[in-house]
Amino acid sequence: MSKPGDKLLAFSGVAQVYADLLKDEYLAGLWGSRLVLELLWRKKWNHDCSLDLRNRPSQYRAPSWSWASIDGAVEWARTFKEEDVVAKVLGYNVDLVAKAALYGAVKGGRVTLQGHLISALWRNGSR
């Protein structure tokens, strides 16, 4: 974990063990069977309650929907449960750097969802 670009590679051994135990598909740090809930991660807020959006690395390492795509600590929304899910996963794919390394580095990925959208206004510096 000392090299940010190796995040997925660093987790690959653990991911393989869990994939075998859970009988689930590993998607660049997230699990296929719970993908809608797994997408509810966010960058952990700083102590001053601000959110720094400048933590995207200059070199690609993971799809934007994966926690591995940013530097810094992340957290998941704990208030949502399976019965709260109103979106549906229509499809996904992850392009691996090496086809034999199912739990390693990726060079791309896509998720297609179906659900309702609402308008929102982001005010920089606000929660």
MMTF fields as JSON, N, C-alpha, C and O atoms, coordinates in Angstrom:
{
  "mmtfVersion": "1.0.0",
  "mmtfProducer": "UNKNOWN",
  "numBonds": 507,
  "numAtoms": 508,
  "numGroups": 127,
  "numChains": 1,
  "numModels": 1,
  "chainsPerModel": [1],
  "groupsPerChain": [127],
  "chainIdList": ["A"],
  "bondAtomList": [4, 2, 8, 6, 12, 10, 16, 14, 20, 18, 24, 22, 28, 26, 32, 30, 36, 34, 40, 38, 44, 42, 48, 46, 52, 50, 56, 54, 60, 58, 64, 62, 68, 66, 72, 70, 76, 74, 80, 78, 84, 82, 88, 86, 92, 90, 96, 94, 100, 98, 104, 102, 108, 106, 112, 110, 116, 114, 120, 118, 124, 122, 128, 126, 132, 130, 136, 134, 140, 138, 144, 142, 148, 146, 152, 150, 156, 154, 160, 158, 164, 162, 168, 166, 172, 170, 176, 174, 180, 178, 184, 182, 188, 186, 192, 190, 196, 194, 200, 198, 204, 202, 208, 206, 212, 210, 216, 214, 220, 218, 224, 222, 228, 226, 232, 230, 236, 234, 240, 238, 244, 242, 248, 246, 252, 250, 256, 254, 260, 258, 264, 262, 268, 266, 272, 270, 276, 274, 280, 278, 284, 282, 288, 286, 292, 290, 296, 294, 300, 298, 304, 302, 308, 306, 312, 310, 316, 314, 320, 318, 324, 322, 328, 326, 332, 330, 336, 334, 340, 338, 344, 342, 348, 346, 352, 350, 356, 354, 360, 358, 364, 362, 368, 366, 372, 370, 376, 374, 380, 378, 384, 382, 388, 386, 392, 390, 396, 394, 400, 398, 404, 402, 408, 406, 412, 410, 416, 414, 420, 418, 424, 422, 428, 426, 432, 430, 436, 434, 440, 438, 444, 442, 448, 446, 452, 450, 456, 454, 460, 458, 464, 462, 468, 466, 472, 470, 476, 474, 480, 478, 484, 482, 488, 486, 492, 490, 496, 494, 500, 498, 504, 502],
  "bondOrderList": [1, 1, 1, 1, 1, 1, 1, 1, 1, 1, 1, 1, 1, 1, 1, 1, 1, 1, 1, 1, 1, 1, 1, 1, 1, 1, 1, 1, 1, 1, 1, 1, 1, 1, 1, 1, 1, 1, 1, 1, 1, 1, 1, 1, 1, 1, 1, 1, 1, 1, 1, 1, 1, 1, 1, 1, 1, 1, 1, 1, 1, 1, 1, 1, 1, 1, 1, 1, 1, 1, 1, 1, 1, 1, 1, 1, 1, 1, 1, 1, 1, 1, 1, 1, 1, 1, 1, 1, 1, 1, 1, 1, 1, 1, 1, 1, 1, 1, 1, 1, 1, 1, 1, 1, 1, 1, 1, 1, 1, 1, 1, 1, 1, 1, 1, 1, 1, 1, 1, 1, 1, 1, 1, 1, 1, 1],
  "groupList": [{"groupName": "MET", "atomNameList": ["N", "CA", "C", "O"], "elementList": ["N", "C", "C", "O"], "formalChargeList": [0, 0, 0, 0], "bondAtomList": [1, 0, 2, 1, 3, 2], "bondOrderList": [1, 1, 2], "singleLetterCode": "M", "chemCompType": "L-PEPTIDE LINKING"}, {"groupName": "SER", "atomNameList": ["N", "CA", "C", "O"], "elementList": ["N", "C", "C", "O"], "formalChargeList": [0, 0, 0, 0], "bondAtomList": [1, 0, 2, 1, 3, 2], "bondOrderList": [1, 1, 2], "singleLetterCode": "S", "chemCompType": "L-PEPTIDE LINKING"}, {"groupName": "LYS", "atomNameList": ["N", "CA", "C", "O"], "elementList": ["N", "C", "C", "O"], "formalChargeList": [0, 0, 0, 0], "bondAtomList": [1, 0, 2, 1, 3, 2], "bondOrderList": [1, 1, 2], "singleLetterCode": "K", "chemCompType": "L-PEPTIDE LINKING"}, {"groupName": "PRO", "atomNameList": ["N", "CA", "C", "O"], "elementList": ["N", "C", "C", "O"], "formalChargeList": [0, 0, 0, 0], "bondAtomList": [1, 0, 2, 1, 3, 2], "bondOrderList": [1, 1, 2], "singleLetterCode": "P", "chemCompType": "L-PEPTIDE LINKING"}, {"groupName": "GLY", "atomNameList": ["N", "CA", "C", "O"], "elementList": ["N", "C", "C", "O"], "formalChargeList": [0, 0, 0, 0], "bondAtomList": [1, 0, 2, 1, 3, 2], "bondOrderList": [1, 1, 2], "singleLetterCode": "G", "chemCompType": "PEPTIDE LINKING"}, {"groupName": "ASP", "atomNameList": ["N", "CA", "C", "O"], "elementList": ["N", "C", "C", "O"], "formalChargeList": [0, 0, 0, 0], "bondAtomList": [1, 0, 2, 1, 3, 2], "bondOrderList": [1, 1, 2], "singleLetterCode": "D", "chemCompType": "L-PEPTIDE LINKING"}, {"groupName": "LEU", "atomNameList": ["N", "CA", "C", "O"], "elementList": ["N", "C", "C", "O"], "formalChargeList": [0, 0, 0, 0], "bondAtomList": [1, 0, 2, 1, 3, 2], "bondOrderList": [1, 1, 2], "singleLetterCode": "L", "chemCompType": "L-PEPTIDE LINKING"}, {"groupName": "ALA", "atomNameList": ["N", "CA", "C", "O"], "elementList": ["N", "C", "C", "O"], "formalChargeList": [0, 0, 0, 0], "bondAtomList": [1, 0, 2, 1, 3, 2], "bondOrderList": [1, 1, 2], "singleLetterCode": "A", "chemCompType": "L-PEPTIDE LINKING"}, {"groupName": "PHE", "atomNameList": ["N", "CA", "C", "O"], "elementList": ["N", "C", "C", "O"], "formalChargeList": [0, 0, 0, 0], "bondAtomList": [1, 0, 2, 1, 3, 2], "bondOrderList": [1, 1, 2], "singleLetterCode": "F", "chemCompType": "L-PEPTIDE LINKING"}, {"groupName": "VAL", "atomNameList": ["N", "CA", "C", "O"], "elementList": ["N", "C", "C", "O"], "formalChargeList": [0, 0, 0, 0], "bondAtomList": [1, 0, 2, 1, 3, 2], "bondOrderList": [1, 1, 2], "singleLetterCode": "V", "chemCompType": "L-PEPTIDE LINKING"}, {"groupName": "GLN", "atomNameList": ["N", "CA", "C", "O"], "elementList": ["N", "C", "C", "O"], "formalChargeList": [0, 0, 0, 0], "bondAtomList": [1, 0, 2, 1, 3, 2], "bondOrderList": [1, 1, 2], "singleLetterCode": "Q", "chemCompType": "L-PEPTIDE LINKING"}, {"groupName": "TYR", "atomNameList": ["N", "CA", "C", "O"], "elementList": ["N", "C", "C", "O"], "formalChargeList": [0, 0, 0, 0], "bondAtomList": [1, 0, 2, 1, 3, 2], "bondOrderList": [1, 1, 2], "singleLetterCode": "Y", "chemCompType": "L-PEPTIDE LINKING"}, {"groupName": "GLU", "atomNameList": ["N", "CA", "C", "O"], "elementList": ["N", "C", "C", "O"], "formalChargeList": [0, 0, 0, 0], "bondAtomList": [1, 0, 2, 1, 3, 2], "bondOrderList": [1, 1, 2], "singleLetterCode": "E", "chemCompType": "L-PEPTIDE LINKING"}, {"groupName": "TRP", "atomNameList": ["N", "CA", "C", "O"], "elementList": ["N", "C", "C", "O"], "formalChargeList": [0, 0, 0, 0], "bondAtomList": [1, 0, 2, 1, 3, 2], "bondOrderList": [1, 1, 2], "singleLetterCode": "W", "chemCompType": "L-PEPTIDE LINKING"}, {"groupName": "ARG", "atomNameList": ["N", "CA", "C", "O"], "elementList": ["N", "C", "C", "O"], "formalChargeList": [0, 0, 0, 0], "bondAtomList": [1, 0, 2, 1, 3, 2], "bondOrderList": [1, 1, 2], "singleLetterCode": "R", "chemCompType": "L-PEPTIDE LINKING"}, {"groupName": "ASN", "atomNameList": ["N", "CA", "C", "O"], "elementList": ["N", "C", "C", "O"], "formalChargeList": [0, 0, 0, 0], "bondAtomList": [1, 0, 2, 1, 3, 2], "bondOrderList": [1, 1, 2], "singleLetterCode": "N", "chemCompType": "L-PEPTIDE LINKING"}, {"groupName": "HIS", "atomNameList": ["N", "CA", "C", "O"], "elementList": ["N", "C", "C", "O"], "formalChargeList": [0, 0, 0, 0], "bondAtomList": [1, 0, 2, 1, 3, 2], "bondOrderList": [1, 1, 2], "singleLetterCode": "H", "chemCompType": "L-PEPTIDE LINKING"}, {"groupName": "CYS", "atomNameList": ["N", "CA", "C", "O"], "elementList": ["N", "C", "C", "O"], "formalChargeList": [0, 0, 0, 0], "bondAtomList": [1, 0, 2, 1, 3, 2], "bondOrderList": [1, 1, 2], "singleLetterCode": "C", "chemCompType": "L-PEPTIDE LINKING"}, {"groupName": "ILE", "atomNameList": ["N", "CA", "C", "O"], "elementList": ["N", "C", "C", "O"], "formalChargeList": [0, 0, 0, 0], "bondAtomList": [1, 0, 2, 1, 3, 2], "bondOrderList": [1, 1, 2], "singleLetterCode": "I", "chemCompType": "L-PEPTIDE LINKING"}, {"groupName": "THR", "atomNameList": ["N", "CA", "C", "O"], "elementList": ["N", "C", "C", "O"], "formalChargeList": [0, 0, 0, 0], "bondAtomList": [1, 0, 2, 1, 3, 2], "bondOrderList": [1, 1, 2], "singleLetterCode": "T", "chemCompType": "L-PEPTIDE LINKING"}],
  "groupTypeList": [0, 1, 2, 3, 4, 5, 2, 6, 6, 7, 8, 1, 4, 9, 7, 10, 9, 11, 7, 5, 6, 6, 2, 5, 12, 11, 6, 7, 4, 6, 13, 4, 1, 14, 6, 9, 6, 12, 6, 6, 13, 14, 2, 2, 13, 15, 16, 5, 17, 1, 6, 5, 6, 14, 15, 14, 3, 1, 10, 11, 14, 7, 3, 1, 13, 1, 13, 7, 1, 18, 5, 4, 7, 9, 12, 13, 7, 14, 19, 8, 2, 12, 12, 5, 9, 9, 7, 2, 9, 6, 4, 11, 15, 9, 5, 6, 9, 7, 2, 7, 7, 6, 11, 4, 7, 9, 2, 4, 4, 14, 9, 19, 6, 10, 4, 16, 6, 18, 1, 7, 6, 13, 14, 15, 4, 1, 14],
  "groupIdList": [1, 2, 3, 4, 5, 6, 7, 8, 9, 10, 11, 12, 13, 14, 15, 16, 17, 18, 19, 20, 21, 22, 23, 24, 25, 26, 27, 28, 29, 30, 31, 32, 33, 34, 35, 36, 37, 38, 39, 40, 41, 42, 43, 44, 45, 46, 47, 48, 49, 50, 51, 52, 53, 54, 55, 56, 57, 58, 59, 60, 61, 62, 63, 64, 65, 66, 67, 68, 69, 70, 71, 72, 73, 74, 75, 76, 77, 78, 79, 80, 81, 82, 83, 84, 85, 86, 87, 88, 89, 90, 91, 92, 93, 94, 95, 96, 97, 98, 99, 100, 101, 102, 103, 104, 105, 106, 107, 108, 109, 110, 111, 112, 113, 114, 115, 116, 117, 118, 119, 120, 121, 122, 123, 124, 125, 126, 127],
  "secStructList": [7, 7, 1, 4, 4, 4, 2, 2, 2, 2, 2, 2, 2, 2, 2, 2, 2, 2, 2, 2, 2, 2, 6, 7, 7, 3, 3, 6, 6, 3, 3, 4, 4, 4, 2, 2, 2, 2, 6, 7, 3, 3, 3, 7, 7, 7, 6, 6, 1, 7, 7, 7, 7, 7, 7, 7, 7, 1, 1, 7, 7, 1, 7, 6, 6, 1, 4, 4, 4, 1, 1, 1, 7, 3, 3, 3, 7, 6, 6, 7, 7, 4, 4, 4, 7, 7, 7, 3, 3, 3, 3, 3, 3, 3, 3, 3, 1, 1, 6, 6, 7, 6, 6, 1, 7, 3, 3, 3, 3, 3, 3, 3, 3, 3, 7, 7, 7, 7, 7, 7, 7, 7, 7, 6, 6, 7, 7],
  "xCoordList": [0.813, 0.0, 0.855, 0.315, 2.145, 2.996, 3.035, 3.372, 2.7, 2.632, 1.161, 0.528, 0.605, -0.825, -1.251, -2.38, -0.381, -0.732, -0.914, -1.45, -0.471, -0.565, -1.716, -1.721, -2.688, -3.787, -4.473, -4.606, -4.909, -5.624, -4.712, -5.138, -3.476, -2.519, -2.273, -2.156, -2.193, -1.972, -3.133, -2.924, -4.336, -5.527, -5.825, -6.736, -5.08, -5.437, -5.492, -6.391, -4.562, -4.582, -5.809, -6.454, -6.13, -7.309, -8.573, -9.5, -8.61, -9.777, -10.013, -11.16, -8.955, -9.109, -9.69, -10.557, -9.213, -9.742, -11.223, -12.031, -11.58, -12.986, -13.861, -14.995, -13.36, -14.141, -14.476, -15.591, -13.529, -13.767, -14.784, -15.673, -14.647, -15.571, -16.978, -17.961, -17.069, -18.364, -19.002, -20.191, -18.217, -18.697, -19.238, -20.348, -18.417, -18.834, -17.799, -16.654, -18.219, -17.332, -16.71, -17.411, -15.406, -14.63, -14.465, -13.991, -14.855, -14.858, -14.048, -14.614, -12.746, -11.862, -12.094, -12.163, -12.21, -12.374, -13.787, -13.993, -14.757, -16.15, -16.655, -16.047, -17.768, -18.336, -19.585, -20.471, -19.65, -20.73, -22.123, -23.052, -22.292, -23.637, -24.223, -25.439, -23.386, -23.828, -23.395, -23.185, -23.264, -22.638, -23.322, -22.632, -24.634, -25.313, -24.938, -24.646, -24.942, -24.547, -23.051, -22.637, -22.253, -20.804, -20.425, -19.383, -21.253, -20.978, -21.185, -20.827, -21.749, -22.048, -20.866, -21.047, -19.669, -18.493, -18.26, -18.77, -17.496, -17.122, -15.769, -15.33, -15.136, -13.886, -14.207, -15.166, -13.407, -13.639, -13.424, -12.463, -14.338, -14.268, -13.044, -12.645, -12.452, -11.345, -11.863, -13.066, -10.964, -11.357, -12.069, -12.829, -11.841, -12.497, -13.807, -14.341, -14.331, -15.602, -15.589, -16.636, -14.403, -14.349, -14.013, -13.447, -14.362, -14.108, -13.143, -13.448, -11.989, -10.982, -11.198, -10.986, -11.616, -11.9, -10.663, -10.767, -9.511, -8.305, -7.491, -6.278, -8.1, -7.362, -7.345, -7.03, -7.669, -7.559, -6.097, -5.496, -5.536, -4.135, -3.989, -4.939, -2.817, -2.582, -2.51, -2.82, -2.109, -2.032, -3.216, -3.539, -3.86, -5.03, -4.674, -3.631, -5.57, -5.381, -6.664, -6.611, -7.825, -9.103, -10.221, -10.054, -11.376, -12.527, -12.968, -12.767, -13.556, -13.967, -14.979, -15.114, -15.688, -16.677, -16.052, -16.758, -14.756, -14.063, -13.327, -12.754, -13.343, -12.597, -11.106, -10.397, -10.628, -9.198, -8.779, -7.586, -9.74, -9.43, -8.916, -8.427, -9.011, -8.568, -7.504, -7.322, -6.813, -5.87, -6.598, -7.483, -6.235, -6.829, -7.848, -8.185, -8.324, -9.275, -10.673, -11.074, -11.405, -12.793, -13.683, -13.208, -14.978, -15.954, -17.214, -17.456, -18.012, -19.254, -20.441, -20.395, -21.508, -22.747, -23.356, -23.748, -23.441, -23.922, -25.425, -25.983, -26.071, -27.507, -28.356, -29.567, -27.75, -28.502, -28.411, -27.375, -29.516, -29.592, -30.108, -30.564, -30.037, -30.5, -31.917, -32.202, -32.811, -34.203, -34.361, -35.414, -33.32, -33.358, -32.976, -33.181, -32.432, -31.91, -33.049, -33.974, -32.965, -33.964, -33.34, -34.042, -32.033, -31.345, -31.107, -31.088, -30.928, -30.706, -29.438, -29.245, -28.593, -27.398, -27.788, -28.281, -27.566, -27.869, -26.668, -26.821, -25.488, -24.297, -23.033, -23.051, -21.94, -20.639, -19.552, -19.757, -18.405, -17.229, -15.989, -15.982, -14.956, -13.671, -12.624, -12.557, -11.813, -10.735, -9.462, -8.902, -9.02, -7.835, -6.559, -6.524, -5.511, -4.204, -3.686, -3.174, -3.825, -3.419, -4.619, -5.131, -5.067, -6.258, -6.152, -7.164, -4.941, -4.753, -4.829, -5.014, -4.691, -4.715, -6.098, -6.283, -7.065, -8.455, -8.644, -9.64, -7.716, -7.861, -6.814, -6.643, -6.11, -5.013, -5.384, -6.523, -4.38, -4.524, -5.532, -5.709, -6.185, -7.164, -6.786, -6.099, -7.246, -6.985, -8.263, -8.214, -9.398, -10.666, -11.829, -11.681, -12.977, -14.169, -15.399, -15.309, -16.548, -17.809, -18.918, -18.951, -19.817, -21.019, -22.199, -22.153, -23.258, -24.479, -25.592, -25.867, -26.23, -27.299, -28.591, -28.583, -29.705, -31.013, -31.615, -31.599, -32.147, -32.752, -33.253, -33.186, -33.742, -34.266, -33.145, -32.234, -33.222, -32.271, -33.004, -34.175, -32.295, -32.832, -31.781, -30.584, -32.231, -31.296, -30.684, -31.337, -29.432, -28.742, -27.762, -27.293, -27.459, -26.503, -25.399, -25.651, -24.171, -23.021, -22.44, -22.073, -22.36, -21.724, -20.389, -20.318, -19.34, -17.989, -17.785, -18.081, -17.286, -17.038, -18.205, -18.081, -19.326, -20.482, -20.622, -20.133, -21.273, -21.544, -22.837, -23.269],
  "yCoordList": [-1.203, 0.0, 1.266, 2.37, 1.128, 2.312, 2.989, 4.169, 2.275, 2.849, 2.941, 1.915, 4.158, 4.306, 3.608, 3.126, 3.546, 2.905, 1.404, 0.773, 0.826, -0.615, -1.022, -2.135, -0.136, -0.437, -1.76, -2.609, -1.939, -3.165, -4.381, -5.456, -4.215, -5.314, -5.692, -6.874, -4.686, -4.946, -5.724, -6.52, -5.502, -6.188, -7.5, -8.226, -7.807, -8.938, -10.275, -11.075, -10.533, -11.802, -11.931, -12.979, -10.86, -10.85, -10.955, -11.686, -10.233, -10.266, -11.668, -12.102, -12.378, -13.735, -14.674, -15.491, -14.558, -15.403, -15.112, -16.034, -13.822, -13.46, -13.856, -14.296, -13.708, -14.095, -15.577, -15.976, -16.39, -17.832, -18.121, -18.954, -17.427, -17.64, -17.153, -17.837, -15.98, -15.358, -15.864, -15.645, -16.538, -16.958, -15.736, -15.749, -14.682, -13.404, -12.923, -13.375, -12.0, -11.434, -10.145, -9.274, -10.033, -8.89, -7.902, -8.266, -6.66, -5.638, -4.426, -3.445, -4.481, -3.354, -2.826, -1.617, -3.74, -3.347, -3.457, -3.291, -3.728, -3.845, -5.252, -5.976, -5.627, -6.966, -6.89, -6.072, -7.742, -7.727, -7.901, -7.216, -8.802, -9.081, -7.917, -7.839, -7.029, -5.877, -4.568, -3.568, -4.57, -3.445, -2.109, -1.115, -2.05, -0.769, -0.209, 0.981, -1.041, -0.577, -0.284, 0.654, -1.072, -0.87, 0.46, 1.033, 0.946, 2.226, 3.411, 4.536, 3.183, 4.269, 4.595, 4.831, 4.61, 5.03, 6.514, 7.081, 7.114, 8.513, 8.755, 8.0, 9.797, 10.187, 10.63, 11.366, 10.181, 10.549, 12.053, 12.628, 12.665, 14.11, 14.446, 13.68, 15.598, 16.093, 16.54, 16.724, 16.713, 17.132, 18.476, 18.759, 19.313, 20.625, 20.579, 21.62, 19.354, 19.126, 19.592, 19.914, 19.629, 19.977, 18.729, 17.769, 18.756, 17.633, 18.079, 18.978, 17.454, 17.797, 16.911, 15.701, 17.499, 16.744, 16.595, 16.097, 17.016, 16.97, 15.707, 15.725, 14.63, 13.425, 12.386, 11.223, 12.771, 11.85, 11.832, 12.885, 10.655, 10.579, 10.962, 10.852, 11.405, 11.797, 10.571, 10.668, 9.43, 8.207, 7.302, 7.104, 6.755, 5.899, 4.658, 4.04, 4.299, 3.051, 2.265, 1.06, 2.914, 2.232, 3.11, 4.322, 2.49, 3.288, 4.278, 4.03, 5.376, 6.418, 5.919, 6.518, 4.841, 4.311, 3.412, 2.932, 3.179, 2.362, 3.238, 4.264, 2.836, 3.543, 3.576, 4.47, 2.622, 2.56, 3.679, 3.874, 4.416, 5.47, 6.745, 7.633, 6.858, 8.083, 7.777, 6.632, 8.817, 8.729, 9.158, 10.012, 8.579, 8.96, 7.952, 6.984, 8.207, 7.308, 7.457, 8.542, 6.345, 6.346, 5.738, 5.076, 5.978, 5.389, 5.082, 5.666, 4.151, 3.764, 4.332, 4.493, 4.635, 5.098, 3.925, 2.936, 4.013, 2.893, 2.888, 1.943, 3.922, 4.034, 3.278, 3.155, 2.775, 2.071, 0.561, 0.022, -0.103, -1.561, -2.079, -1.297, -3.368, -3.967, -3.526, -3.242, -3.466, -3.1, -1.632, -1.244, -0.807, 0.599, 0.816, 1.903, -0.193, -0.055, 0.148, -0.66, 1.23, 1.509, 1.554, 1.732, 1.393, 1.338, -0.119, -0.999, -0.357, -1.709, -1.71, -0.826, -2.692, -2.841, -3.525, -4.653, -2.84, -3.407, -4.142, -5.067, -3.73, -4.386, -3.762, -2.649, -4.484, -3.975, -4.786, -5.927, -4.174, -4.906, -4.228, -3.022, -5.01, -4.514, -5.049, -6.252, -4.153, -4.539, -4.721, -3.755, -5.943, -6.271, -5.965, -6.079, -5.575, -5.388, -6.734, -6.851, -7.756, -9.12, -10.04, -10.151, -10.691, -11.555, -12.62, -13.009, -13.096, -14.141, -13.589, -14.355, -12.271, -11.651, -11.052, -9.84, -11.901, -11.469, -10.456, -9.733, -10.396, -9.536, -8.44, -7.779, -8.239, -7.273, -5.966, -5.504, -5.382, -4.067, -4.099, -5.113, -2.958, -2.821, -1.645, -0.717, -1.702, -0.595, 0.119, 1.075, -0.338, 0.312, -0.432, -1.555, 0.199, -0.441, 0.402, 1.609, -0.25, 0.429, -0.205, -1.423, 0.616, 0.157, 0.882, 2.096, 0.136, 0.734, 0.473, -0.674, 1.544, 1.463, 2.004, 2.8, 1.564, 2.118, 2.585, 1.861, 3.806, 4.328, 5.745, 6.276, 6.337, 7.705, 8.692, 8.409, 9.852, 10.933, 12.134, 12.366, 12.889, 14.154, 15.231, 14.945, 16.452, 17.566, 17.891, 17.794, 18.277, 18.676, 19.786, 19.886, 20.606, 21.684, 21.484, 21.457, 21.341, 21.181, 22.553, 23.285, 22.89, 24.142, 23.793, 23.143, 24.218, 23.878, 24.235, 25.35, 23.285, 23.516, 23.15, 23.225, 22.759, 22.412, 20.901, 20.188, 20.414, 18.996, 18.693, 17.541],
  "zCoordList": [0.0, 0.0, 0.0, -0.06, 0.065, 0.064, -1.304, -1.394, -2.352, -3.697, -4.1, -4.35, -4.165, -4.484, -5.768, -5.857, -6.756, -8.013, -7.902, -8.812, -6.791, -6.572, -5.657, -5.132, -5.46, -4.537, -4.842, -3.961, -6.079, -6.423, -6.344, -5.923, -6.743, -6.653, -5.193, -4.866, -4.311, -2.891, -2.269, -1.354, -2.752, -2.237, -2.948, -2.55, -3.978, -4.832, -4.097, -4.356, -3.198, -2.465, -1.584, -1.553, -0.865, -0.001, -0.853, -0.504, -1.96, -2.851, -3.391, -3.5, -3.728, -4.253, -3.209, -3.518, -1.965, -0.884, -0.67, -0.562, -0.609, -0.389, -1.571, -1.377, -2.783, -3.965, -3.902, -4.238, -3.479, -3.349, -2.25, -2.422, -1.119, 0.005, -0.317, -0.029, -0.91, -1.186, -2.482, -2.718, -3.317, -4.646, -5.395, -5.928, -5.416, -5.987, -6.984, -6.985, -7.832, -8.835, -8.306, -7.791, -8.435, -7.968, -9.115, -10.191, -8.886, -9.939, -9.502, -9.02, -9.663, -9.345, -7.927, -7.707, -6.981, -5.579, -5.039, -3.836, -5.877, -5.449, -5.767, -6.556, -5.147, -5.347, -6.205, -5.958, -7.208, -8.184, -7.604, -8.032, -6.637, -6.116, -5.32, -5.148, -4.841, -4.042, -4.697, -4.01, -6.0, -6.68, -6.406, -6.178, -6.422, -6.195, -4.822, -4.703, -3.796, -2.465, -2.383, -1.703, -3.063, -3.057, -3.713, -3.393, -4.616, -5.269, -4.33, -4.676, -3.165, -2.224, -1.323, -0.128, -1.874, -1.124, -1.384, -2.35, -0.521, -0.709, -0.061, 0.806, -0.489, 0.151, 1.565, 1.796, 2.498, 3.896, 4.077, 3.566, 4.812, 5.056, 5.889, 6.766, 5.608, 6.417, 7.773, 7.955, 8.713, 10.068, 10.077, 11.003, 9.066, 9.007, 8.22, 7.836, 7.979, 7.283, 5.835, 5.273, 5.231, 3.813, 3.009, 3.532, 1.759, 0.877, -0.206, -0.99, -0.244, -1.243, -2.458, -2.388, -3.567, -4.781, -5.67, -6.791, -5.188, -6.001, -5.765, -5.971, -5.35, -5.024, -6.132, -5.879, -7.325, -8.445, -8.876, -9.091, -9.001, -9.428, -10.896, -11.672, -11.265, -12.656, -13.567, -14.754, -13.029, -13.819, -13.481, -12.31, -14.516, -14.33, -13.524, -13.737, -12.583, -11.845, -11.671, -11.428, -11.787, -11.598, -12.149, -12.287, -12.468, -12.929, -11.849, -10.66, -12.252, -11.304, -10.279, -9.212, -10.577, -9.64, -8.574, -7.686, -8.645, -7.653, -6.648, -7.015, -5.389, -4.352, -4.666, -4.203, -5.438, -5.771, -6.72, -6.95, -7.272, -8.233, -7.577, -8.275, -6.268, -5.597, -4.551, -4.139, -4.138, -3.032, -1.765, -1.814, -0.649, 0.622, 1.12, 0.438, 2.321, 2.986, 2.393, 1.972, 2.37, 1.899, 2.977, 3.9, 2.84, 3.748, 2.947, 1.89, 3.473, 2.805, 3.562, 4.781, 2.825, 3.437, 4.187, 3.567, 5.478, 6.297, 6.481, 7.038, 6.025, 6.275, 5.263, 5.447, 4.206, 3.167, 3.34, 3.729, 3.042, 3.113, 1.769, 0.935, 1.563, 0.307, -0.048, -1.212, 0.946, 0.66, 0.253, -0.253, 0.469, 0.073, -1.392, -1.932, -2.021, -3.381, -4.381, -4.459, -5.139, -6.163, -7.554, -8.549, -7.619, -8.908, -9.278, -8.417, -10.559, -11.048, -11.907, -12.743, -11.698, -12.515, -13.819, -13.813, -14.93, -16.242, -16.821, -17.618, -16.422, -16.929, -16.382, -15.857, -16.51, -16.1, -16.767, -17.18, -16.859, -17.295, -16.73, -16.481, -16.535, -16.073, -17.037, -17.294, -17.565, -18.472, -17.657, -17.139, -17.549, -16.761, -17.539, -18.764, -16.812, -17.439, -17.919, -19.032, -17.067, -17.429, -17.228, -16.114, -18.278, -18.207, -17.12, -16.537, -16.84, -15.831, -14.41, -13.464, -14.244, -12.915, -12.657, -12.761, -12.322, -12.132, -11.007, -10.99, -10.083, -8.904, -8.87, -7.847, -9.979, -10.018, -10.688, -10.622, -11.339, -11.97, -13.112, -13.788, -13.305, -14.38, -15.272, -14.845, -16.517, -17.44, -17.863, -18.637, -17.364, -17.676, -17.059, -16.576, -17.079, -16.554, -16.814, -17.04, -16.777, -17.058, -16.239, -16.062, -15.744, -15.05, -15.687, -15.888, -16.005, -16.528, -15.525, -15.173, -15.068, -14.076, -14.654, -15.594, -14.081, -14.401, -13.084, -12.09, -13.089, -11.873, -12.087, -13.196, -11.048, -11.107, -10.824, -10.045, -11.464, -11.235, -10.675, -10.975, -9.858, -9.377, -9.609, -9.653, -9.754, -9.907, -8.569, -7.53, -8.603, -7.383, -7.721, -8.854, -6.75, -6.916, -5.898, -4.693, -6.386, -5.492, -5.213, -6.133, -3.949, -3.549, -2.949, -1.907, -3.597, -3.17, -1.69, -1.26, -0.944, 0.47, 1.375, 2.597, 0.804, 1.634, 1.71, 0.833, 2.733, 2.849, 2.141, 2.11]
}
